[in-house]
Amino acid sequence: MIPIETTDINVAKDVAGHDFEVEKLQLRTTDTNVVIPDHVSVFKKDSRHYLGTVGIGWEPVQPEVIYELSQELMTATGGKINGVFSMFNDAVIGISLNLATREYVEGDKVDLNFLMLTSFNGSYGIAGHATCSSINRGTDVNISNKVYNLKHTKFVGNRLQVVKNMLAFYNTEIQLFDEKMGKLVTKSMNKKEAMEWFKSLFPEPKSPRGERMLDNQVTLFLESLDRCYEVRGVGGTRYGAFQALTDYINNHRSVRVHNGRDEEEVKFQSIHFGTSNTLAQKGLNTLTKDFKKEMEFGVEEFIID
């Protein structure tokens, strides 16, 4: 992620190197020049830089589109772009927007961000979700199961207006999340309860090796819990337990790296889309299961497949 602070999408696009267009090209065999019918390759138009191979029904949506969506969200919320990124050698690009900064507990600052991305290799559609980033602990967590995810099909252009309409009302979602965090601060949870809650997020071990692995994870979680308790008012609350979970995920939980992948890319994917995201979602859902249903972040009408 390249840090940046701007409300000018053209400045952000220039910093990120996202000022390009993509196109589909036919795949052909090298020996007989026969067209391969089911897939096409995706390239940058100007540089002919290869981005990926996708199915024949995949329709490109240019990088300009997610910057237009970012402008819609900034206009609706008064937010600003605070980061841009590329992965898989520009096959996945994205933007982070800061919508608000909060102190649910005095001295414990968190940024409420929104992440937008798209891919040109078939790994993602045009997607967006809310994140909560702790300034004190340098942690980031996906706090919405799914806000929108549009696949690159022939219908994607028509559905983008639905996303724009949704983003216009995103201040309401911020308020709902504020209420949820405000309740977590008032709900007590001591260290023993937090440890048992954390253990409940994992499958019950079936072997001595599994028990040792879980014990190691609990030890790391308790280290995160102690770190969170350094801020007065965080300790002994469900809010503190959730912050400790995100600290564990970001700073202690290991990720498997294969095929020469960049470790930071793998960790980013896990936190926002993979197993670490699943763990954080389960943790937040169990901590708030007794809250009113209408306070759920990412309500049904804001979810687009």
C-alpha positions in Angstrom: 0.0 0.0 0.0 1.4 3.4 -1.0 0.2 6.0 1.6 -1.3 9.2 0.1 -3.7 11.9 1.3 -5.8 13.5 -1.4 -9.3 14.1 -2.6 -8.1 14.4 -6.2 -8.6 11.1 -8.0 -6.2 12.1 -10.8 -3.4 12.7 -8.3 -4.0 9.3 -6.7 -4.1 7.6 -10.1 -0.8 9.1 -11.1 0.9 8.1 -7.8 -0.4 4.6 -8.1 0.5 4.2 -11.8 -3.2 3.3 -12.5 -3.6 5.6 -15.5 -3.9 2.8 -18.1 -6.6 1.0 -20.1 -6.9 -2.8 -20.6 -8.0 -4.8 -23.6 -8.8 -8.4 -24.4 -6.8 -10.3 -27.1 -7.4 -13.7 -28.6 -5.3 -16.6 -27.5 -3.7 -18.5 -30.4 -1.4 -21.5 -30.6 2.2 -20.6 -31.5 2.7 -23.5 -33.9 -0.6 -23.5 -36.0 -2.0 -20.0 -35.1 -5.3 -21.7 -34.1 -7.6 -19.6 -31.9 -8.2 -21.0 -28.4 -12.0 -20.5 -28.1 -12.8 -20.5 -24.4 -10.3 -18.0 -23.0 -8.7 -14.6 -23.8 -5.7 -12.7 -22.5 -5.8 -9.3 -20.9 -3.1 -6.7 -21.7 -2.5 -3.0 -21.0 -3.3 -1.2 -24.2 -0.3 1.0 -24.6 2.6 -1.1 -23.1 1.2 -4.6 -24.1 2.0 -5.6 -20.5 0.3 -9.0 -19.8 -2.1 -9.0 -16.9 -3.8 -12.4 -17.0 -5.9 -15.0 -18.8 -9.7 -15.0 -18.3 -12.8 -16.7 -19.6 -14.3 -15.6 -22.9 -17.3 -14.0 -21.1 -15.1 -11.7 -19.0 -15.7 -8.1 -19.8 -13.1 -5.4 -18.9 -13.9 -2.5 -16.6 -11.2 0.1 -16.9 -9.2 1.3 -13.8 -10.9 4.7 -14.3 -14.2 3.1 -13.0 -13.0 2.4 -9.4 -11.6 6.0 -9.3 -15.0 7.3 -10.3 -16.6 5.1 -7.5 -14.0 6.6 -5.1 -15.2 10.1 -6.1 -18.8 9.1 -5.5 -17.9 7.9 -2.0 -15.8 11.0 -1.1 -18.6 13.2 -2.3 -21.1 11.4 -0.1 -19.1 11.1 3.0 -16.5 13.9 3.0 -13.8 11.2 3.0 -10.3 11.2 1.3 -8.1 8.7 -0.4 -5.4 7.5 2.0 -3.7 4.7 0.0 -3.3 3.0 -3.3 -2.0 -0.4 -4.2 -1.2 -2.9 -6.9 -0.7 -6.7 -6.6 0.2 -9.5 -9.0 2.2 -7.0 -11.1 -0.7 -4.7 -11.7 -3.2 -7.5 -12.3 -5.0 -6.4 -9.1 -5.3 -2.7 -8.3 -7.1 -0.9 -5.5 -7.8 2.3 -3.5 -8.2 2.9 0.3 -10.4 5.7 1.5 -10.5 7.2 5.0 -14.1 8.1 5.8 -13.7 9.0 9.5 -11.4 8.8 12.5 -12.9 7.7 15.8 -11.9 7.2 19.5 -14.5 4.8 20.9 -12.1 4.8 23.9 -10.2 8.0 24.6 -6.6 7.6 23.3 -7.4 4.6 21.1 -7.7 6.0 17.6 -9.1 4.0 14.7 -9.7 4.9 11.1 -12.9 3.8 9.4 -11.8 3.1 5.8 -13.3 1.7 2.7 -11.3 -0.5 0.3 -12.1 -0.7 -3.4 -10.4 -2.9 -5.9 -10.7 -4.7 -9.2 -8.6 -7.3 -11.1 -7.7 -8.1 -14.6 -6.8 -11.8 -14.1 -10.1 -13.1 -12.9 -9.2 -13.3 -9.2 -11.7 -10.6 -8.1 -14.5 -8.7 -9.6 -15.1 -5.0 -8.8 -15.3 -5.2 -5.1 -15.7 -2.9 -2.1 -15.8 -3.3 1.7 -15.4 -1.4 4.9 -12.3 -1.7 7.1 -11.3 -0.6 10.6 -7.7 0.3 11.1 -6.1 0.9 14.5 -3.7 3.8 14.5 -2.2 2.8 17.8 -1.5 -0.8 16.8 -1.1 -0.6 13.1 -3.8 -3.2 12.4 -6.4 -3.5 9.7 -9.5 -5.6 9.6 -12.4 -6.2 7.1 -15.5 -5.3 9.1 -18.2 -6.1 6.4 -18.9 -9.6 5.1 -19.5 -8.2 1.7 -20.7 -4.8 0.6 -20.5 -5.2 -3.2 -18.7 -7.5 -5.6 -19.5 -7.2 -9.3 -18.2 -9.9 -11.6 -16.7 -8.9 -14.9 -19.6 -10.0 -17.1 -21.6 -8.3 -19.8 -24.0 -7.0 -17.1 -21.3 -5.2 -15.0 -21.7 -1.8 -16.6 -25.4 -1.7 -15.9 -25.0 -2.6 -12.2 -22.4 0.0 -11.5 -25.1 2.6 -11.0 -26.5 0.4 -8.2 -23.2 0.7 -6.4 -23.1 4.4 -6.9 -26.5 4.7 -5.3 -25.4 2.6 -2.4 -22.3 4.6 -1.8 -24.4 7.8 -1.5 -25.9 6.4 1.7 -22.7 5.1 3.3 -22.8 7.6 6.2 -25.7 5.5 7.6 -23.4 2.5 7.7 -20.7 4.4 9.5 -23.3 5.4 12.2 -24.4 1.8 12.6 -20.8 0.7 13.1 -20.3 3.5 15.6 -23.2 2.2 17.6 -21.9 -1.3 17.5 -18.4 -0.3 18.8 -20.0 2.0 21.4 -21.8 -1.1 22.8 -18.7 -3.3 22.7 -17.0 -0.7 24.9 -19.7 -1.0 27.6 -19.8 -4.8 27.6 -17.4 -6.4 30.1 -15.1 -9.3 29.3 -12.3 -10.3 31.5 -9.1 -12.1 30.4 -10.4 -15.6 31.1 -13.6 -14.9 29.2 -11.6 -13.4 26.3 -9.4 -16.5 26.2 -12.4 -18.8 26.1 -14.0 -16.7 23.4 -10.9 -16.8 21.3 -10.6 -20.5 21.6 -14.2 -20.9 20.5 -13.4 -19.3 17.2 -11.4 -22.4 16.2 -12.4 -26.0 15.6 -12.0 -28.3 18.6 -8.6 -30.0 18.4 -8.7 -33.7 17.5 -5.1 -34.6 18.3 -2.2 -33.6 20.7 -0.6 -31.7 17.8 -3.8 -29.7 17.3 -4.0 -29.0 21.0 -0.4 -27.6 21.0 -1.2 -25.5 17.9 -4.2 -24.0 19.6 -2.3 -23.4 22.8 0.4 -21.5 20.9 -2.3 -19.4 19.2 -3.9 -18.6 22.6 -0.5 -17.5 24.0 -0.1 -15.1 21.1 -3.6 -13.8 21.5 -3.0 -13.1 25.2 0.1 -11.2 24.2 -2.1 -9.0 22.0 -4.6 -8.7 24.7 -1.9 -7.3 27.1 -0.9 -4.9 24.4 -4.4 -3.6 24.0 -4.8 -3.3 27.8 -2.1 -0.7 27.8 -4.8 1.8 26.7 -7.0 2.7 29.7 -10.6 1.8 29.1 -9.9 -0.9 26.6 -9.1 -3.6 29.1 -11.9 -5.8 30.4 -14.3 -5.1 27.6 -15.5 -6.9 24.5 -14.1 -4.0 22.5 -10.6 -4.8 23.9 -11.1 -8.5 23.0 -11.9 -7.6 19.4 -9.0 -5.2 19.1 -6.7 -8.0 20.5 -8.1 -10.4 17.9 -7.2 -7.9 15.1 -3.8 -7.4 16.6 -3.2 -11.1 16.7 -4.3 -11.5 13.1 -2.1 -8.6 11.8 1.0 -9.1 14.0 1.1 -12.7 15.1 -0.9 -15.0 12.8 1.3 -16.7 10.2 0.4 -17.1 6.6 1.5 -19.7 4.1 3.5 -18.3 1.1 3.7 -20.4 -2.1 5.2 -20.0 -5.5 7.4 -17.1 -4.7 4.5 -14.9 -3.7 5.2 -11.7 -1.8 4.4 -12.3 1.9 2.8 -8.9 2.4 0.5 -9.6 -0.6 -0.5 -12.9 0.9 -1.1 -11.4 4.3 -3.2 -8.6 2.7 -5.4 -11.1 0.9 -5.9 -13.2 4.0 -6.9 -10.2 6.1 -9.3 -8.8 3.6 -10.6 -11.9 1.7 -9.2 -15.1 3.2 -9.0 -17.1 6.4 -7.9 -14.2 8.6 -11.0 -12.3 7.4 -13.2 -15.3 8.2 -11.7 -15.4 11.7 -12.3 -11.7 12.3 -15.9 -11.9 11.0 -16.6 -14.8 13.3 -15.1 -13.0 16.2 -17.1 -9.8 15.6 -20.3 -11.7 15.0 -20.0 -13.7 18.2 -19.2 -10.6 20.3 -22.3 -8.8 18.9 -24.7 -11.7 18.6 -26.9 -10.3 21.4 -27.1 -6.8 19.8 -30.2 -5.8 17.8 -30.3 -7.2 14.3 -30.8 -3.7 12.8 -27.3 -2.8 14.0 -25.6 -5.3 11.7 -23.0 -3.7 9.6 -23.4 -4.4 5.9 -27.2 -4.9 5.8 -28.9 -6.9 3.1 -29.8 -4.0 0.9 -26.1 -3.0 0.7 -25.0 -6.5 -0.5 -24.5 -7.0 -4.2 -23.2 -10.3 -5.6 
